[in-house]
């Protein structure tokens, strides 16, 4: 569904490689498999709950820069809020490039690489 989507900026980095900073429009789909038994209410599960949780996850990711907090090649420093402006996130890459983002524009994710595959695993865990 079109309601299951988010836009995010990122770059993928691994030893010896870093993409340029860029963004994507992501779409999320949820596939549910049920057994042959249904509940007393006639449902396998409440699809309204699944939709609500999926929308919430997409909203948490929408229009942010994704910071892969478990990266093995990025040095990530989350700066404190000294001037009541929300702080900053500083990322230094393996080759020495430095990016500084306002903290409020970042989503700090427990992933190693900001790839669609790792997003899918993260989103799966959030929906469950």
N, C-alpha and C positions, 0 to 999 in steps of 0.2 A: 504494500500500500504506500501511497505517497506520503502518508503521515509518519512513516517509519524512515526518516532520512535525517541526515545532518551534514553540515559543511565543516571542514576542519583543515587547518594548515599543519604541515609537518615536513620532515625530511628523514629519510632512512640513512642510518650510518652503521657500518660494521667495519672490522679491521681492514684498513687500506681503501675504504670507499665511503663517500658521503654524497648524497644527492643535494641538489639545490633546494632551497626552501620553496615550497609550492603548496597548493591546496587541492582538495577534491570535494565533490558532492557525493556523499556515500548514501546508499540505500540499504536498509536492513529488512530482511524477511525472516519470519519465524515459521518453522515447519514443526507441527506437532503430530506425534503418533500416539494413538490410544489403543487400549486393549478391547476385547470383546465385551467387557462388562462396563456398564454405565451406572452412575449413581442413582439414588432414589429420586433425584430431581430431573432425571433424564439426560444428564450431561456427563461427558467424560471429564471435562474441566470447564471453568468459567472463562470464556474467551475474553470477556471484558477485563478481567484481571491481567491477562497476558498483554492485551493491547495497552492498558494503562502503564504497566511496568516498562514495556518496550518504548513507549512515547517518552517516559521519564528518562530512560537511559539516553535516548537520542538527544533530548533537550540538554542533558548534562554535558554532551560533547559538542553541541552545535555552536559554530562560530568561535572556536577556540584554537589556540596552537597546542598541539599534543606534545607533551614532554614525556619521553620514555624513561621513567625514573630508574629502571634496572639496566640501563645501557652499560655495556662493557667498554665503550669507546668515547663516551661523552662525559665530561666533568660538569655536573649540574649543581649550581648553588642557588638555593631559594633564599633571597634576601629579606631581611626583616623590614617591617613597615616603620621607618624612622620619622617620616614626614606626614604620616596619615594618608599616604597615597596608594596603599595596597602592597607596597614592596615590589620586588622584581625577581625574575628568574634569569640567571646568567648561564649560558651553555657554551662550553669551550670544546671544540672538536679535536680529534686526534691530530689533524694537520695544523691546528692553531687558530682557526677561525673562531671568533667570539660573537655570540648573539645575546642581546639583552632584551627581554620582553617584560611588559608590565605583568605582575602576578595575576591580576584580575583577567587577563587575556589568555591565560594558560590553564590547561587541565593536566594535572600531574597523574599519569597513569602507571600502574604497576606492571609495565611491560618492558621488554628489552629493546624491541624495534617497533617503530610506528608503522607497521605494515597492515594491510587489510586482514591478513591471516591472524595476526595477534589482536587486532580490534575484534574480530569475530569471536575469538576465545574469551576475551574480556567481556564482551556484550552477553555471550552465552551465560557466563558466570553471574552477571548482574541480573539477568532475567530469571534465572533459577532462584 
